[in-house]
Amino acid sequence: MQPYQTLLPAGAHWSFVMRSGSALTLTDVEGGASASLLFYNPENLLERYNAPDTLKCQHTFRLTAGHCLYSDMGRIFCGIEHDSFGWHESVCGTLNAAQTAARYGVSDYQQARNLRHQNGYDSFLVELAKYGLGQRDMAACLNLFAQVRADDSGRLTLERQGEAGAQVRLRFAMDTLVLLHTCPHPLSPASDYPRQPLQLTLDAQRAPLPEICLQRAENQRGLRNNALYQLQGEV
């Protein structure tokens, strides 16, 4: 089966169930693209991405190739199999409608159609609603192509936002509902609403997590939790 590919404009949102072993590649086509993601277990939607555990158990602030993305049940949704950008963050969250309007001005669908100033929070809510979920099911998200640093006072700064041709490939270790939007990063310095597109490539060819994702003992334990969970589903 040939991989499926689509191009998402800025201010768009998307969701899809990725099967265990499949891969999702995200490409910053022009440079400066934003991509925010949430993950859920499609068989038990109470299980979702846990940013604090993902960072703590791997003793890191930045995420890159070799890191895994964890659920709040201690299981691995996916691993970062390939990363040409080198830095992704999971602490800044996403902008809501009021914050987006204050920064870029009010521009709704009735005024601007697909060029409206869509915000990340509402984008996630639209996708969550498709699966019977809502505000209480929102979690801290993963922001790709975002190099964020903290100074000595704890102030966060976005030092780099994407680059043309940068790619991240996620290899899934369990069936995963992926929610994604391409709205502006909360720390974006852009004065005008960013318009860089994001390319998605879905590859159904199955493969296990690569060795680069299993070098940490914590990730090996996480994968054993996956194995136990999947064994229960086969009984």
N, C-alpha and C positions, 0 to 999 in steps of 0.2 A: 504494500500500500504506500502510495506517495504521500509525503508530508503535506499537511494542509497549511496554507499561508494566507494571512490577511494583514492589511495595514489599517491601524487605528489612528484617526486624527486626534489632535489634542482635545481635551474636554470630553472624551468618550468613556464609556464603561462597557464591561464584558464579563462573562462568566462561562465556565465550562468544567465538566468533570474529567480530570486527567486520570487515566487508569494506571495501576501499579506497574512500574517498569517503563512507562512512556516518558517522553521528554517534551518540554516546552522551552523554546528559544526566543528570547526577546532581544530585538535589535534596535538600537538608536540610529535611525537612518541618516538624519541630518546633523545630529549633535544637539544637545540640550533637551532631549526627551525626558519626560517624567513618567514613572510607572510605579504605582502603589498597589500592593497585593494583600489579600487576606486568604486564608486557607481554612477549610472545614472538612470534616469527615462526612461524606454524603450519606453514609449508613447510620450515623448518629450525629446530628447537627449540633449537639451540645459540645462536641469536641471541636476545638478550633485552635488557630495559631496562637502560640504563647511567646511573645517577644522577650519578656524577661528571662524565661527559662532558656530560650535559644541562645541568648547572650551569656548568661551566667554559666551554663554547663560547658560552654566552649571557651570561657575566659577571654571574651573578646568584646570590643565595641563595634568594630567594623566587620562586615560580612563579605566573604569572597570565596573563591574556589576552595573546596574542601570542607566548608561549613555545611551543617545540616539545619533545617528549619523544623522546629518541634511543635507538637500539639501540647495542650494542657494535660494530656494523659501520659506524657513521657514517651510518645511515639514520634517517629520521624515522618513528616509529610513528604519531604524531598531533600535532596542534597544539591549544592551548587557544583555541578559537574565541570563547567567551563566558565571562565570569566575573564574577558579582555579589558574590563574597566578597572577592576581591582578594589572597589570600595562601594559598599551599599550600607544603608543605615536602617535601624528599626526603632528609633526613639522619638522622631519628630512628629509622627502622626499625619493628619491631613487637614486641610482647610475646610471650614464650614461656609455657609452662604454669606453670613455677615462679614466674616474675615475676607472672603473673596471680593465682595462688593466694596469694602473699604479700601482694598488694595488696587483693584482694577476697574472699579465702577460697576454700576448696575447694568446688566445686559441680559435679558431673559429671552426665552424662545420666541415669544410673540414679537419681539423687537428684531432679533438677529438670527433667528432660526439656528442652524448648526454652528454658528459663530458666537453663540451666547457664551457668557462667562460661567460655565458650569463649575461647581465645587466638588471636591472629593468626597465630603461627608454624604451629601445627597446622592452622589453617584453610587457609593457603596450601599446606601439604603435602597435604591432602586433595584440593584442586583440581589440584595438580601431578600427583598419582598417576593422575588420569583420562587423562593424556596421556603416561604412561610416564616421568614426571620425578620427581625426588626432592630430597633435602636438598642435594646438590651443585649443583642447578640454581636454588637460591634466590638472589635478588639483593636489593640495597637497593631498597626500595619507595617509591612515591609516596604521601604522606598528604595527602588533600584536606581542605579546611575547617580547616586548622591553621596559625595564625599563631605561628611560633616565632622567637624572637630569641636572640642570643648576647650575653652581657655581655663586658667586657674580659678576663675570665679564661677565656672560652670556655664558660661554663656556659649551657646551653640552658634556656629557659623558654617554656612554652606560654601565650601571652598571650590568645589568643582561640580558641575551639573552636566553629566553625559559628555559624549564625544562622538563624532560621526563614525559610524561603523562598529561601535562598541556592542558586544554581545554578552549575554548571560544565558546559560543553558541549565535548566532545572531538571533533574532526573527524579522521578517520583517513586517512593518506596511503599506507598499505599494508595488506594483510590482516594482522590482528593478533589473537592470542589474548590476551584480557584475563582476568586473575585478580583477584578482588576479595573483600575481607572487611570486615565492619562491627564488628569487635572494638575495644576501647578503644585510644586513642592512648597511646603509652608515657609521655607527660608529662601525661596527664589528671589534674587535681587531684581528681576525683570520689572520694568515700569509698565509695560504693556503685557496683556495676557499672552503667555507663551503658546506657540502654535506648532511645535515640532511633533511629527508623527512617530508612532511606534509600530514596528513590525513584529508580528507573532508567527511562529512556526511550530505546529503541533506534529510530532513524530510518534506514530503509534507503534513503531518497532520497539519491542521490549528488551530491557537490559537491566541488570542489577545496579545498585549504587556502586560507583567506581571506588577503587582503593583509596583515592585521595580523600574521600569522605569518611573513611573508616580508620584513619590513622590515630584518632583519639579514642581512648577507652570508653569515654562517655558515649560516643556515637555508636560504638559496637554494642553497648548495652541498650541504647535506643533501638537499634535494629533488632535485637533479641525481643524487645517488647513488641515490635511489629510482628515478628514471627509468631509469638504466642497469640496475639490478637487474630492474625490470619488463620492460625490453626483452629481457634474456636469457631470461626466461620465455616470451616470445612467439616466440622463434626456433625 
